[in-house]
Each structure stands twice: as structure tokens, then as C-alpha cells.
Amino acid sequence: MDKDLENLEKLAKDVEKENKKYFATIKKRVPKNFDVVVQDLHDKEFAKTDCLDCGNCCKTTSPIFTDKDTERIAKHLRMKVRDFESQYLERDQDDFMVLKTAPCSFLDERDNSCFIYDVRPKACSEYPHTNRKKFIQISDLTIANTAICPATYRIVEELKKRLPVHSNEKIKRLG
């Protein structure tokens, strides 16, 4: 199990205001190398992180299921889309299709593997979204993910060290 997972919610809550302020400052003048730095941090973190050791995302949250996801997974399970949706999904308050239950219905809790890994939702395959272009556009999601994903927490903490925002001078020099 990931050593940060035990206290992750508290760790993330303790730096939430700091993270919001950090990203708000960065958004004012995004360094040219921002995505390159974030990608490097992502690559380094996931070179030493095995998601199967944690699985917290699958245990606590639901991805959004697009129509394509639903069709692909239903076909894989040899189900009609309508039956798949009624058995596994519901609309959330934002009108997105999400899982009815947590942990995920497709999670094998013995080893944190996924029964539908090869056809999993796009949101799952891209999680925690820390290797995405225009990363700054998902800063609110990233801050939320620091309470779910220890790797995301560590990436954001390292990002603040790598690209500090103490002053505009520092941002200009690094950008």
C-alpha cells in the first residue's frame, strides 16, 4: 500500500488553500515550460508508482462514462447498452453517467486489478490526468485528485518546488 494513502485526505486538505493559490498565480502567467515540467514529474512519479498498490481511485470515485465507453464496455460484457446502464450506471447531479456504487463494480479488491481494463472508460485510462497537455486547464480537478491519488499529491508538491511562485521575477526566469 502507498505510504501516503493512509493520511492522504488530511495531507491534501492541509495544502488545499496553498494549491488553489499556487494554481491561480500560475494561471496569470503560465510558464512556457509548464507542461514539459509537469510531464517530467508525471513520468518520474509513475516510474516508481504502481497503481495496483493503491487503487484508491477505483475504491472511492467514479469515472464519467461517455456513450462510446458505455457501448464498448457493454459489447465486451455481451450486454445490451440499456441493460449495462441500468445495472451499473446512474446520472449524477451534473447529468453525467457514473457508477452507481463505490468501489467500482469492475475492481478486483484482492489485487486492485480491473475486470474490464482493456475496455475501461477513457476517464480511467487517462487518470489522474497529470500527463495531459494544457494541464493548467484542469487545476481544480488536479487539486481534488490530490485527496484521492497519492501520486497526484506528490506531483503537485514537487511541481510547487520545481516552479515556485514566490514572485513574478521567479516565474519570468523559469518560463
C-alpha positions as CSV (number, residue, x, y, z in Angstrom):
1,M,0.0,0.0,0.0
2,D,1.1,3.5,-0.8
3,K,2.6,5.1,2.4
4,D,0.9,8.4,1.7
5,L,-2.6,6.9,1.3
6,E,-3.2,6.4,5.0
7,N,-3.1,10.2,5.6
8,L,-3.8,11.4,2.1
9,E,-7.1,13.1,2.7
10,K,-5.6,15.1,5.6
11,L,-2.4,15.9,3.7
12,A,-4.4,17.2,0.7
13,K,-6.7,19.2,2.9
14,D,-3.7,20.8,4.7
15,V,-2.4,22.2,1.4
16,E,-5.6,22.8,-0.5
17,K,-5.6,26.6,0.0
18,E,-1.9,26.7,-0.9
19,N,-2.6,24.7,-4.0
20,K,-5.5,26.9,-5.1
21,K,-3.4,30.0,-4.6
22,Y,-0.5,28.4,-6.4
23,F,-2.5,27.4,-9.5
24,A,-4.3,30.8,-9.5
25,T,-0.9,32.5,-9.6
26,I,0.5,30.2,-12.3
27,K,-2.7,30.8,-14.4
28,K,-1.9,34.5,-14.5
29,R,1.3,33.8,-16.4
30,V,1.8,30.2,-17.3
31,P,5.5,29.4,-17.8
32,K,6.3,28.3,-21.3
33,N,7.8,25.1,-20.0
34,F,4.9,24.3,-17.6
35,D,3.5,21.2,-19.5
36,V,7.1,19.9,-20.0
37,V,7.8,20.2,-16.3
38,V,4.5,18.5,-15.4
39,Q,5.1,15.7,-17.9
40,D,8.6,15.1,-16.5
41,L,7.2,15.0,-12.9
42,H,4.4,12.6,-14.1
43,D,7.0,10.3,-15.8
44,K,9.3,10.2,-12.8
45,E,6.4,9.6,-10.4
46,F,4.9,6.8,-12.4
47,A,8.3,5.2,-13.0
48,K,8.2,4.4,-9.3
49,T,4.5,4.2,-8.6
50,D,2.4,1.1,-9.3
51,C,-1.3,2.0,-9.3
52,L,-2.2,-1.6,-8.3
53,D,-0.5,-1.0,-4.9
54,C,-3.2,1.6,-4.2
55,G,-6.4,1.5,-6.3
56,N,-7.9,4.3,-4.2
57,C,-9.4,6.0,-7.3
58,C,-11.4,2.8,-8.1
59,K,-12.4,2.4,-4.5
60,T,-13.7,5.9,-3.8
61,T,-14.7,7.6,-7.0
62,S,-16.4,7.0,-10.3
63,P,-15.2,8.0,-13.8
64,I,-17.6,9.6,-16.2
65,F,-18.8,7.1,-18.8
66,T,-19.2,8.5,-22.3
67,D,-21.6,7.0,-24.8
68,K,-18.6,5.4,-26.5
69,D,-17.4,4.0,-23.2
70,T,-20.8,2.5,-22.5
71,E,-21.1,1.0,-25.9
72,R,-17.6,-0.5,-25.8
73,I,-17.9,-2.0,-22.3
74,A,-21.5,-3.3,-22.9
75,K,-20.3,-5.1,-26.1
76,H,-17.3,-6.5,-24.2
77,L,-19.6,-7.8,-21.5
78,R,-22.1,-9.1,-24.2
79,M,-24.8,-6.9,-22.8
80,K,-27.2,-4.5,-24.4
81,V,-26.3,-0.9,-23.7
82,R,-29.6,-0.3,-22.0
83,D,-29.1,-3.3,-19.7
84,F,-25.5,-2.2,-18.9
85,E,-26.6,1.3,-18.0
86,S,-29.5,0.1,-15.8
87,Q,-27.3,-2.4,-13.9
88,Y,-24.2,-0.3,-13.4
89,L,-24.8,3.4,-14.1
90,E,-26.8,6.4,-13.0
91,R,-26.9,10.1,-13.8
92,D,-25.1,12.4,-11.3
93,Q,-26.1,15.9,-10.3
94,D,-24.1,17.3,-13.3
95,D,-26.0,14.9,-15.7
96,F,-23.0,12.7,-16.3
97,M,-23.2,8.9,-16.4
98,V,-21.3,7.5,-13.4
99,L,-21.2,4.2,-11.5
100,K,-24.0,3.5,-9.0
101,T,-21.6,2.1,-6.5
102,A,-18.1,2.5,-5.0
103,P,-15.9,0.7,-5.0
104,C,-16.1,0.2,-8.8
105,S,-18.1,-2.8,-9.8
106,F,-15.2,-3.9,-12.0
107,L,-12.5,-3.7,-9.4
108,D,-11.0,-6.9,-8.0
109,E,-10.2,-5.8,-4.5
110,R,-7.8,-8.8,-3.9
111,D,-5.2,-7.2,-6.2
112,N,-6.7,-3.9,-7.3
113,S,-7.0,-5.1,-10.9
114,C,-9.8,-4.3,-13.3
115,F,-12.1,-6.8,-14.9
116,I,-12.6,-4.5,-17.9
117,Y,-9.1,-3.0,-18.1
118,D,-8.7,-3.4,-21.8
119,V,-12.0,-1.6,-22.5
120,R,-12.2,0.7,-19.4
121,P,-13.6,4.2,-19.7
122,K,-11.5,6.9,-21.2
123,A,-11.5,8.7,-17.9
124,C,-9.9,5.7,-16.2
125,S,-7.2,5.3,-18.8
126,E,-6.3,8.9,-18.5
127,Y,-6.4,9.1,-14.7
128,P,-5.0,11.0,-12.9
129,H,-4.6,13.3,-15.9
130,T,-1.2,14.6,-14.8
131,N,0.3,13.9,-18.2
132,R,-2.2,15.9,-20.2
133,K,-1.4,18.9,-22.4
134,K,-2.7,22.2,-21.2
135,F,-2.5,20.8,-17.7
136,I,-3.2,24.2,-16.2
137,Q,-6.8,23.9,-17.5
138,I,-7.6,21.1,-15.1
139,S,-6.1,22.6,-11.9
140,D,-9.4,22.3,-10.0
141,L,-9.6,18.6,-10.9
142,T,-6.0,18.1,-10.0
143,I,-6.4,19.7,-6.6
144,A,-9.4,17.4,-6.0
145,N,-7.3,14.4,-7.1
146,T,-4.6,15.1,-4.6
147,A,-7.0,13.8,-2.0
148,I,-7.6,10.6,-3.9
149,C,-4.3,9.7,-5.7
150,P,-1.0,9.8,-3.7
151,A,0.9,10.1,-7.0
152,T,-1.0,13.3,-7.9
153,Y,-0.4,14.7,-4.4
154,R,3.4,14.1,-4.8
155,I,3.4,15.5,-8.4
156,V,1.7,18.7,-7.2
157,E,4.1,19.0,-4.2
158,E,7.1,18.6,-6.5
159,L,5.7,21.0,-9.0
160,K,5.5,23.7,-6.4
161,K,9.2,23.1,-5.6
162,R,10.2,22.9,-9.3
163,L,8.2,26.0,-10.4
164,P,7.8,28.2,-7.3
165,V,5.7,31.3,-7.4
166,H,7.2,33.4,-4.7
167,S,7.5,36.4,-7.1
168,N,6.8,37.3,-10.7
169,E,10.5,37.5,-11.2
170,K,10.9,33.8,-10.4
171,I,8.1,32.9,-12.9
172,K,9.7,35.0,-15.7
173,R,13.0,33.4,-15.2
174,L,11.7,29.9,-15.3
175,G,9.1,30.5,-18.0
